[in-house]
Amino acid sequence: MKSPETLFESRLGIAFHYIFGGGGVALVYPAWFAYTDFAFPDNQIGPGLIFGALSVGLTWFLQYPCFGFGVFGRRGPEGSSTILPPIFLHSLYGLSIGVVLQSRLQVC
């Protein structure tokens, strides 16, 4: 937090977050059902929402500690909100995955 930002650091970080999360992690959800004995659910909305809520664990237990904020971002910048916004946004992300998969199932 005290060092100056390197060239394009913020832009690269944001791009990586959405490319990796939006593309790579979203593929984990359907891959789980493809490579395990679990049945692919008929309704994707609920399981997608749960997947999104669980994905916030990457933020709390990997990203925040890597930034030096500690688990759950307890030592984050003054005034930062590190608990509720990630839950809300990652749940919305999972809901979006569920809606897309549900619409694809209805088309096929």
N, CA, C and O atoms as CSV, one atom per row, in Angstrom:
chain,resi,resn,atom,element,x,y,z
A,1,MET,N,N,0.813,-1.191,0.000
A,1,MET,CA,C,0.000,0.000,0.000
A,1,MET,C,C,0.862,1.262,0.000
A,1,MET,O,O,0.414,2.322,-0.439
A,2,LYS,N,N,2.085,1.150,0.487
A,2,LYS,CA,C,2.936,2.328,0.599
A,2,LYS,C,C,3.812,2.541,-0.628
A,2,LYS,O,O,4.305,3.648,-0.848
A,3,SER,N,N,4.013,1.506,-1.426
A,3,SER,CA,C,4.878,1.637,-2.602
A,3,SER,C,C,4.092,2.261,-3.759
A,3,SER,O,O,2.873,2.113,-3.840
A,4,PRO,N,N,4.794,2.953,-4.642
A,4,PRO,CA,C,4.096,3.555,-5.787
A,4,PRO,C,C,3.608,2.474,-6.749
A,4,PRO,O,O,4.210,1.407,-6.872
A,5,GLU,N,N,2.514,2.776,-7.419
A,5,GLU,CA,C,1.936,1.838,-8.381
A,5,GLU,C,C,2.861,1.712,-9.591
A,5,GLU,O,O,3.380,2.706,-10.099
A,6,THR,N,N,3.054,0.486,-10.036
A,6,THR,CA,C,3.855,0.263,-11.240
A,6,THR,C,C,2.993,0.535,-12.472
A,6,THR,O,O,1.774,0.669,-12.375
A,7,LEU,N,N,3.632,0.611,-13.601
A,7,LEU,CA,C,2.952,0.922,-14.849
A,7,LEU,C,C,1.831,-0.090,-15.128
A,7,LEU,O,O,2.086,-1.292,-15.195
A,8,PHE,N,N,0.626,0.381,-15.286
A,8,PHE,CA,C,-0.559,-0.433,-15.611
A,8,PHE,C,C,-0.907,-1.476,-14.548
A,8,PHE,O,O,-1.615,-2.437,-14.851
A,9,GLU,N,N,-0.434,-1.314,-13.327
A,9,GLU,CA,C,-0.689,-2.302,-12.281
A,9,GLU,C,C,-2.187,-2.505,-12.026
A,9,GLU,O,O,-2.661,-3.641,-11.990
A,10,SER,N,N,-2.911,-1.434,-11.853
A,10,SER,CA,C,-4.353,-1.550,-11.578
A,10,SER,C,C,-5.096,-2.157,-12.752
A,10,SER,O,O,-5.937,-3.039,-12.575
A,11,ARG,N,N,-4.789,-1.687,-13.944
A,11,ARG,CA,C,-5.484,-2.200,-15.132
A,11,ARG,C,C,-5.205,-3.683,-15.340
A,11,ARG,O,O,-6.115,-4.449,-15.656
A,12,LEU,N,N,-3.959,-4.087,-15.164
A,12,LEU,CA,C,-3.615,-5.501,-15.322
A,12,LEU,C,C,-4.273,-6.352,-14.241
A,12,LEU,O,O,-4.747,-7.454,-14.516
A,13,GLY,N,N,-4.302,-5.840,-13.015
A,13,GLY,CA,C,-4.939,-6.576,-11.924
A,13,GLY,C,C,-6.414,-6.789,-12.161
A,13,GLY,O,O,-6.932,-7.885,-11.947
A,14,ILE,N,N,-7.090,-5.753,-12.598
A,14,ILE,CA,C,-8.527,-5.856,-12.875
A,14,ILE,C,C,-8.773,-6.798,-14.050
A,14,ILE,O,O,-9.673,-7.636,-13.996
A,15,ALA,N,N,-7.982,-6.666,-15.104
A,15,ALA,CA,C,-8.150,-7.535,-16.275
A,15,ALA,C,C,-7.922,-9.000,-15.893
A,15,ALA,O,O,-8.694,-9.872,-16.292
A,16,PHE,N,N,-6.873,-9.269,-15.129
A,16,PHE,CA,C,-6.592,-10.642,-14.713
A,16,PHE,C,C,-7.728,-11.184,-13.857
A,16,PHE,O,O,-8.137,-12.333,-14.025
A,17,HIS,N,N,-8.238,-10.370,-12.943
A,17,HIS,CA,C,-9.324,-10.802,-12.069
A,17,HIS,C,C,-10.536,-11.247,-12.876
A,17,HIS,O,O,-11.107,-12.304,-12.610
A,18,TYR,N,N,-10.929,-10.444,-13.858
A,18,TYR,CA,C,-12.130,-10.787,-14.626
A,18,TYR,C,C,-11.885,-11.878,-15.657
A,18,TYR,O,O,-12.785,-12.672,-15.932
A,19,ILE,N,N,-10.700,-11.936,-16.229
A,19,ILE,CA,C,-10.404,-13.012,-17.184
A,19,ILE,C,C,-10.289,-14.343,-16.456
A,19,ILE,O,O,-10.892,-15.335,-16.867
A,20,PHE,N,N,-9.522,-14.366,-15.383
A,20,PHE,CA,C,-9.329,-15.605,-14.625
A,20,PHE,C,C,-10.620,-16.030,-13.943
A,20,PHE,O,O,-11.033,-17.185,-14.049
A,21,GLY,N,N,-11.257,-15.099,-13.244
A,21,GLY,CA,C,-12.485,-15.421,-12.523
A,21,GLY,C,C,-13.653,-15.672,-13.450
A,21,GLY,O,O,-14.373,-16.660,-13.310
A,22,GLY,N,N,-13.834,-14.775,-14.394
A,22,GLY,CA,C,-14.971,-14.898,-15.294
A,22,GLY,C,C,-14.868,-16.084,-16.223
A,22,GLY,O,O,-15.879,-16.701,-16.559
A,23,GLY,N,N,-13.668,-16.411,-16.639
A,23,GLY,CA,C,-13.483,-17.529,-17.564
A,23,GLY,C,C,-13.064,-18.801,-16.880
A,23,GLY,O,O,-13.758,-19.815,-16.950
A,24,GLY,N,N,-11.927,-18.749,-16.216
A,24,GLY,CA,C,-11.340,-19.960,-15.643
A,24,GLY,C,C,-12.139,-20.569,-14.506
A,24,GLY,O,O,-12.447,-21.760,-14.524
A,25,VAL,N,N,-12.474,-19.757,-13.521
A,25,VAL,CA,C,-13.193,-20.286,-12.359
A,25,VAL,C,C,-14.608,-20.685,-12.736
A,25,VAL,O,O,-15.140,-21.649,-12.186
A,26,ALA,N,N,-15.231,-19.963,-13.666
A,26,ALA,CA,C,-16.582,-20.321,-14.103
A,26,ALA,C,C,-16.618,-21.708,-14.722
A,26,ALA,O,O,-17.645,-22.383,-14.659
A,27,LEU,N,N,-15.525,-22.141,-15.315
A,27,LEU,CA,C,-15.471,-23.477,-15.917
A,27,LEU,C,C,-15.334,-24.582,-14.872
A,27,LEU,O,O,-15.619,-25.744,-15.162
A,28,VAL,N,N,-14.902,-24.233,-13.663
A,28,VAL,CA,C,-14.774,-25.226,-12.591
A,28,VAL,C,C,-16.137,-25.801,-12.238
A,28,VAL,O,O,-16.260,-26.997,-11.975
A,29,TYR,N,N,-17.161,-24.952,-12.231
A,29,TYR,CA,C,-18.504,-25.393,-11.841
A,29,TYR,C,C,-19.025,-26.524,-12.737
A,29,TYR,O,O,-19.343,-27.590,-12.209
A,30,PRO,N,N,-19.128,-26.354,-14.056
A,30,PRO,CA,C,-19.605,-27.472,-14.874
A,30,PRO,C,C,-18.609,-28.628,-14.928
A,30,PRO,O,O,-19.014,-29.783,-15.061
A,31,ALA,N,N,-17.314,-28.334,-14.825
A,31,ALA,CA,C,-16.307,-29.408,-14.846
A,31,ALA,C,C,-16.460,-30.330,-13.639
A,31,ALA,O,O,-16.220,-31.533,-13.738
A,32,TRP,N,N,-16.857,-29.768,-12.508
A,32,TRP,CA,C,-17.066,-30.573,-11.293
A,32,TRP,C,C,-18.069,-31.694,-11.581
A,32,TRP,O,O,-17.850,-32.840,-11.189
A,33,PHE,N,N,-19.149,-31.368,-12.253
A,33,PHE,CA,C,-20.166,-32.370,-12.547
A,33,PHE,C,C,-19.718,-33.305,-13.668
A,33,PHE,O,O,-20.100,-34.475,-13.683
A,34,ALA,N,N,-18.934,-32.818,-14.582
A,34,ALA,CA,C,-18.469,-33.644,-15.694
A,34,ALA,C,C,-17.477,-34.703,-15.240
A,34,ALA,O,O,-17.437,-35.792,-15.812
A,35,TYR,N,N,-16.668,-34.404,-14.214
A,35,TYR,CA,C,-15.601,-35.321,-13.813
A,35,TYR,C,C,-15.829,-36.006,-12.482
A,35,TYR,O,O,-14.922,-36.665,-11.973
A,36,THR,N,N,-17.007,-35.873,-11.905
A,36,THR,CA,C,-17.348,-36.586,-10.678
A,36,THR,C,C,-18.594,-37.425,-10.935
A,36,THR,O,O,-19.175,-37.384,-12.020
A,37,ASP,N,N,-18.986,-38.176,-9.935
A,37,ASP,CA,C,-20.190,-39.005,-10.045
A,37,ASP,C,C,-21.460,-38.243,-9.684
A,37,ASP,O,O,-22.550,-38.814,-9.703
A,38,PHE,N,N,-21.330,-36.961,-9.356
A,38,PHE,CA,C,-22.508,-36.174,-9.007
A,38,PHE,C,C,-23.333,-35.887,-10.259
A,38,PHE,O,O,-22.791,-35.600,-11.327
A,39,ALA,N,N,-24.639,-35.970,-10.109
A,39,ALA,CA,C,-25.540,-35.708,-11.238
A,39,ALA,C,C,-25.609,-34.208,-11.508
A,39,ALA,O,O,-25.643,-33.400,-10.579
A,40,PHE,N,N,-25.630,-33.852,-12.768
A,40,PHE,CA,C,-25.771,-32.450,-13.162
A,40,PHE,C,C,-27.189,-32.029,-12.813
A,40,PHE,O,O,-28.139,-32.615,-13.333
A,41,PRO,N,N,-27.368,-31.027,-11.947
A,41,PRO,CA,C,-28.724,-30.665,-11.509
A,41,PRO,C,C,-29.590,-30.149,-12.659
A,41,PRO,O,O,-29.095,-29.534,-13.604
A,42,ASP,N,N,-30.888,-30.412,-12.555
A,42,ASP,CA,C,-31.825,-29.913,-13.566
A,42,ASP,C,C,-31.966,-28.396,-13.473
A,42,ASP,O,O,-32.094,-27.710,-14.487
A,43,ASN,N,N,-31.941,-27.885,-12.248
A,43,ASN,CA,C,-32.036,-26.440,-12.038
A,43,ASN,C,C,-30.658,-25.927,-11.637
A,43,ASN,O,O,-30.097,-26.378,-10.639
A,44,GLN,N,N,-30.115,-25.001,-12.395
A,44,GLN,CA,C,-28.760,-24.495,-12.161
A,44,GLN,C,C,-28.715,-23.246,-11.292
A,44,GLN,O,O,-27.635,-22.859,-10.846
A,45,ILE,N,N,-29.844,-22.606,-11.037
A,45,ILE,CA,C,-29.861,-21.315,-10.356
A,45,ILE,C,C,-29.336,-21.444,-8.918
A,45,ILE,O,O,-28.408,-20.732,-8.536
A,46,GLY,N,N,-29.910,-22.325,-8.139
A,46,GLY,CA,C,-29.490,-22.500,-6.738
A,46,GLY,C,C,-28.045,-22.952,-6.603
A,46,GLY,O,O,-27.272,-22.329,-5.876
A,47,PRO,N,N,-27.663,-24.035,-7.296
A,47,PRO,CA,C,-26.267,-24.469,-7.207
A,47,PRO,C,C,-25.271,-23.419,-7.705
A,47,PRO,O,O,-24.173,-23.303,-7.162
A,48,GLY,N,N,-25.643,-22.662,-8.724
A,48,GLY,CA,C,-24.765,-21.594,-9.200
A,48,GLY,C,C,-24.577,-20.515,-8.144
A,48,GLY,O,O,-23.472,-20.011,-7.944
A,49,LEU,N,N,-25.665,-20.168,-7.474
A,49,LEU,CA,C,-25.617,-19.177,-6.403
A,49,LEU,C,C,-24.726,-19.656,-5.258
A,49,LEU,O,O,-23.935,-18.881,-4.720
A,50,ILE,N,N,-24.852,-20.921,-4.889
A,50,ILE,CA,C,-24.011,-21.494,-3.831
A,50,ILE,C,C,-22.548,-21.501,-4.266
A,50,ILE,O,O,-21.668,-21.161,-3.474
A,51,PHE,N,N,-22.280,-21.880,-5.503
A,51,PHE,CA,C,-20.910,-21.880,-6.017
A,51,PHE,C,C,-20.299,-20.482,-5.925
A,51,PHE,O,O,-19.152,-20.327,-5.505
A,52,GLY,N,N,-21.056,-19.483,-6.312
A,52,GLY,CA,C,-20.563,-18.108,-6.248
A,52,GLY,C,C,-20.262,-17.676,-4.827
A,52,GLY,O,O,-19.239,-17.044,-4.566
A,53,ALA,N,N,-21.161,-18.021,-3.903
A,53,ALA,CA,C,-20.941,-17.666,-2.504
A,53,ALA,C,C,-19.704,-18.371,-1.952
A,53,ALA,O,O,-18.955,-17.785,-1.171
A,54,LEU,N,N,-19.487,-19.610,-2.348
A,54,LEU,CA,C,-18.301,-20.341,-1.880
A,54,LEU,C,C,-17.017,-19.812,-2.515
A,54,LEU,O,O,-15.944,-19.909,-1.919
A,55,SER,N,N,-17.122,-19.260,-3.708
A,55,SER,CA,C,-15.926,-18.751,-4.378
A,55,SER,C,C,-15.333,-17.532,-3.676
A,55,SER,O,O,-14.186,-17.163,-3.925
A,56,VAL,N,N,-16.116,-16.914,-2.803
A,56,VAL,CA,C,-15.590,-15.776,-2.044
A,56,VAL,C,C,-14.447,-16.222,-1.130
A,56,VAL,O,O,-13.648,-15.400,-0.682
A,57,GLY,N,N,-14.374,-17.514,-0.858
A,57,GLY,CA,C,-13.263,-18.044,-0.056
A,57,GLY,C,C,-11.912,-17.743,-0.676
A,57,GLY,O,O,-10.933,-17.540,0.041
A,58,LEU,N,N,-11.847,-17.711,-2.007
A,58,LEU,CA,C,-10.591,-17.339,-2.669
A,58,LEU,C,C,-10.178,-15.924,-2.296
A,58,LEU,O,O,-8.994,-15.641,-2.114
A,59,THR,N,N,-11.152,-15.044,-2.186
A,59,THR,CA,C,-10.858,-13.667,-1.798
A,59,THR,C,C,-10.400,-13.608,-0.352
A,59,THR,O,O,-9.365,-13.013,-0.049
A,60,TRP,N,N,-11.159,-14.216,0.535
A,60,TRP,CA,C,-10.880,-14.113,1.968
A,60,TRP,C,C,-9.605,-14.827,2.394
A,60,TRP,O,O,-8.865,-14.333,3.246
A,61,PHE,N,N,-9.345,-16.002,1.795
A,61,PHE,CA,C,-8.240,-16.830,2.278
A,61,PHE,C,C,-7.013,-16.836,1.381
A,61,PHE,O,O,-5.985,-17.393,1.766
A,62,LEU,N,N,-7.086,-16.235,0.201
A,62,LEU,CA,C,-5.926,-16.176,-0.688
A,62,LEU,C,C,-5.572,-14.739,-1.058
A,62,LEU,O,O,-4.449,-14.295,-0.820
A,63,GLN,N,N,-6.513,-14.019,-1.631
A,63,GLN,CA,C,-6.229,-12.670,-2.113
A,63,GLN,C,C,-5.901,-11.711,-0.971
A,63,GLN,O,O,-4.863,-11.050,-1.009
A,64,TYR,N,N,-6.752,-11.621,0.032
A,64,TYR,CA,C,-6.498,-10.674,1.124
A,64,TYR,C,C,-5.197,-10.973,1.869
A,64,TYR,O,O,-4.424,-10.050,2.125
A,65,PRO,N,N,-4.930,-12.233,2.226
A,65,PRO,CA,C,-3.633,-12.487,2.874
A,65,PRO,C,C,-2.439,-12.141,1.980
A,65,PRO,O,O,-1.413,-11.676,2.477
A,66,CYS,N,N,-2.562,-12.364,0.659
A,66,CYS,CA,C,-1.466,-11.997,-0.253
A,66,CYS,C,C,-1.238,-10.493,-0.271
A,66,CYS,O,O,-0.111,-10.041,-0.473
A,67,PHE,N,N,-2.286,-9.721,-0.066
A,67,PHE,CA,C,-2.166,-8.263,-0.017
A,67,PHE,C,C,-1.652,-7.786,1.338
A,67,PHE,O,O,-1.379,-6.599,1.517
A,68,GLY,N,N,-1.518,-8.716,2.302
A,68,GLY,CA,C,-1.087,-8.333,3.638
A,68,GLY,C,C,-2.235,-7.884,4.530
A,68,GLY,O,O,-2.012,-7.307,5.594
A,69,PHE,N,N,-3.469,-8.151,4.094
A,69,PHE,CA,C,-4.638,-7.735,4.861
A,69,PHE,C,C,-5.072,-8.783,5.870
A,69,PHE,O,O,-5.931,-8.497,6.705
A,70,GLY,N,N,-4.514,-9.981,5.826
A,70,GLY,CA,C,-4.924,-11.054,6.720
A,70,GLY,C,C,-6.197,-11.736,6.235
A,70,GLY,O,O,-6.822,-11.308,5.265
A,71,VAL,N,N,-6.561,-12.796,6.929
A,71,VAL,CA,C,-7.772,-13.551,6.597
A,71,VAL,C,C,-8.990,-12.648,6.789
A,71,VAL,O,O,-9.065,-11.897,7.761
A,72,PHE,N,N,-9.925,-12.722,5.877
A,72,PHE,CA,C,-11.140,-11.898,5.842
A,72,PHE,C,C,-10.826,-10.411,5.665
A,72,PHE,O,O,-11.730,-9.582,5.770
A,73,GLY,N,N,-9.574,-10.057,5.402
A,73,GLY,CA,C,-9.205,-8.663,5.211
A,73,GLY,C,C,-9.260,-7.839,6.483
A,73,GLY,O,O,-9.492,-6.631,6.436
A,74,ARG,N,N,-9.045,-8.492,7.632
A,74,ARG,CA,C,-9.158,-7.804,8.928
A,74,ARG,C,C,-8.220,-6.611,9.054
A,74,ARG,O,O,-8.552,-5.617,9.699
A,75,ARG,N,N,-7.047,-6.715,8.436
A,75,ARG,CA,C,-6.075,-5.619,8.542
A,75,ARG,C,C,-6.034,-4.797,7.244
A,75,ARG,O,O,-4.995,-4.243,6.886
A,76,GLY,N,N,-7.151,-4.728,6.560
A,76,GLY,CA,C,-7.228,-3.982,5.310
A,76,GLY,C,C,-7.179,-2.481,5.549
A,76,GLY,O,O,-7.124,-2.028,6.692
A,77,PRO,N,N,-7.198,-1.725,4.482
A,77,PRO,CA,C,-7.160,-0.266,4.603
A,77,PRO,C,C,-8.312,0.261,5.464
A,77,PRO,O,O,-9.401,-0.311,5.493
A,78,GLU,N,N,-8.046,1.344,6.147
A,78,GLU,CA,C,-9.046,1.981,7.008
A,78,GLU,C,C,-10.316,2.287,6.208
A,78,GLU,O,O,-10.258,2.877,5.129
A,79,GLY,N,N,-11.449,1.880,6.750
A,79,GLY,CA,C,-12.725,2.157,6.105
A,79,GLY,C,C,-13.127,1.165,5.024
A,79,GLY,O,O,-14.198,1.305,4.434
A,80,SER,N,N,-12.285,0.157,4.747
A,80,SER,CA,C,-12.641,-0.816,3.705
A,80,SER,C,C,-13.657,-1.814,4.250
A,80,SER,O,O,-13.655,-2.138,5.437
A,81,SER,N,N,-14.499,-2.281,3.387
A,81,SER,CA,C,-15.517,-3.260,3.742
A,81,SER,C,C,-15.152,-4.559,3.031
A,81,SER,O,O,-15.345,-4.686,1.822
A,82,THR,N,N,-14.629,-5.513,3.778
A,82,THR,CA,C,-14.075,-6.713,3.157
A,82,THR,C,C,-14.908,-7.968,3.366
A,82,THR,O,O,-14.504,-9.046,2.928
A,83,ILE,N,N,-16.048,-7.861,4.017
A,83,ILE,CA,C,-16.874,-9.056,4.266
A,83,ILE,C,C,-18.096,-9.090,3.349
A,83,ILE,O,O,-18.224,-10.006,2.537
A,84,LEU,N,N,-18.978,-8.130,3.459
A,84,LEU,CA,C,-20.250,-8.182,2.726
A,84,LEU,C,C,-20.142,-7.938,1.224
A,84,LEU,O,O,-20.764,-8.680,0.465
A,85,PRO,N,N,-19.393,-6.947,0.751
A,85,PRO,CA,C,-19.340,-6.763,-0.704
A,85,PRO,C,C,-18.850,-7.990,-1.472
A,85,PRO,O,O,-19.439,-8.314,-2.503
A,86,PRO,N,N,-17.792,-8.697,-1.019
A,86,PRO,CA,C,-17.398,-9.896,-1.765
A,86,PRO,C,C,-18.476,-10.978,-1.764
A,86,PRO,O,O,-18.667,-11.656,-2.774
A,87,ILE,N,N,-19.184,-11.148,-0.644
A,87,ILE,CA,C,-20.266,-12.152,-0.610
A,87,ILE,C,C,-21.331,-11.786,-1.633
A,87,ILE,O,O,-21.763,-12.633,-2.415
A,88,PHE,N,N,-21.754,-10.528,-1.628
A,88,PHE,CA,C,-22.787,-10.085,-2.555
A,88,PHE,C,C,-22.335,-10.242,-4.006
A,88,PHE,O,O,-23.062,-10.806,-4.824
A,89,LEU,N,N,-21.142,-9.747,-4.327
A,89,LEU,CA,C,-20.680,-9.758,-5.718
A,89,LEU,C,C,-20.381,-11.169,-6.216
A,89,LEU,O,O,-20.673,-11.487,-7.369
A,90,HIS,N,N,-19.809,-12.014,-5.374
A,90,HIS,CA,C,-19.529,-13.384,-5.797
A,90,HIS,C,C,-20.815,-14.199,-5.902
A,90,HIS,O,O,-20.909,-15.091,-6.745
A,91,SER,N,N,-21.803,-13.909,-5.063
A,91,SER,CA,C,-23.103,-14.584,-5.190
A,91,SER,C,C,-23.778,-14.179,-6.497
A,91,SER,O,O,-24.379,-15.011,-7.177
A,92,LEU,N,N,-23.677,-12.907,-6.840
A,92,LEU,CA,C,-24.209,-12.432,-8.120
A,92,LEU,C,C,-23.493,-13.113,-9.290
A,92,LEU,O,O,-24.122,-13.474,-10.285
A,93,TYR,N,N,-22.194,-13.283,-9.162
A,93,TYR,CA,C,-21.384,-13.988,-10.166
A,93,TYR,C,C,-21.885,-15.432,-10.324
A,93,TYR,O,O,-22.095,-15.900,-11.443
A,94,GLY,N,N,-22.074,-16.130,-9.203
A,94,GLY,CA,C,-22.560,-17.511,-9.251
A,94,GLY,C,C,-23.967,-17.602,-9.800
A,94,GLY,O,O,-24.291,-18.532,-10.539
A,95,LEU,N,N,-24.805,-16.644,-9.442
A,95,LEU,CA,C,-26.159,-16.605,-9.982
A,95,LEU,C,C,-26.119,-16.436,-11.495
A,95,LEU,O,O,-26.899,-17.057,-12.217
A,96,SER,N,N,-25.212,-15.598,-11.969
A,96,SER,CA,C,-25.055,-15.401,-13.419
A,96,SER,C,C,-24.634,-16.689,-14.103
A,96,SER,O,O,-25.146,-17.018,-15.173
A,97,ILE,N,N,-23.706,-17.423,-13.500
A,97,ILE,CA,C,-23.291,-18.714,-14.057
A,97,ILE,C,C,-24.503,-19.654,-14.120
A,97,ILE,O,O,-24.727,-20.320,-15.131
A,98,GLY,N,N,-25.273,-19.700,-13.040
A,98,GLY,CA,C,-26.451,-20.558,-13.009
A,98,GLY,C,C,-27.474,-20.198,-14.059
A,98,GLY,O,O,-28.050,-21.080,-14.696
A,99,VAL,N,N,-27.707,-18.906,-14.251
A,99,VAL,CA,C,-28.682,-18.451,-15.250
A,99,VAL,C,C,-28.211,-18.821,-16.656
A,99,VAL,O,O,-28.999,-19.290,-17.477
A,100,VAL,N,N,-26.927,-18.607,-16.928
A,100,VAL,CA,C,-26.400,-18.947,-18.257
A,100,VAL,C,C,-26.511,-20.444,-18.510
A,100,VAL,O,O,-26.956,-20.859,-19.580
A,101,LEU,N,N,-26.108,-21.262,-17.531
A,101,LEU,CA,C,-26.191,-22.713,-17.717
A,101,LEU,C,C,-27.643,-23.169,-17.828
A,101,LEU,O,O,-27.952,-24.050,-18.630
A,102,GLN,N,N,-28.524,-22.590,-17.047
A,102,GLN,CA,C,-29.936,-22.956,-17.110
A,102,GLN,C,C,-30.524,-22.622,-18.475
A,102,GLN,O,O,-31.290,-23.408,-19.032
A,103,SER,N,N,-30.168,-21.454,-19.019
A,103,SER,CA,C,-30.682,-21.090,-20.333
A,103,SER,C,C,-30.114,-21.997,-21.415
A,103,SER,O,O,-30.801,-22.306,-22.388
A,104,ARG,N,N,-28.874,-22.422,-21.254
A,104,ARG,CA,C,-28.258,-23.345,-22.222
A,104,ARG,C,C,-28.930,-24.710,-22.155
A,104,ARG,O,O,-29.102,-25.358,-23.188
A,105,LEU,N,N,-29.310,-25.158,-20.972
A,105,LEU,CA,C,-29.988,-26.454,-20.836
A,105,LEU,C,C,-31.360,-26.428,-21.491
A,105,LEU,O,O,-31.795,-27.424,-22.071
A,106,GLN,N,N,-32.040,-25.296,-21.400
A,106,GLN,CA,C,-33.380,-25.204,-21.981
A,106,GLN,C,C,-33.325,-25.145,-23.507
A,106,GLN,O,O,-34.260,-25.582,-24.177
A,107,VAL,N,N,-32.242,-24.612,-24.054
A,107,VAL,CA,C,-32.092,-24.524,-25.508
A,107,VAL,C,C,-31.762,-25.879,-26.113
A,107,VAL,O,O,-32.241,-26.223,-27.194
A,108,CYS,N,N,-30.934,-26.649,-25.400
A,108,CYS,CA,C,-30.461,-27.937,-25.950
A,108,CYS,C,C,-31.517,-28.994,-25.944
A,108,CYS,O,O,-31.266,-30.120,-26.373
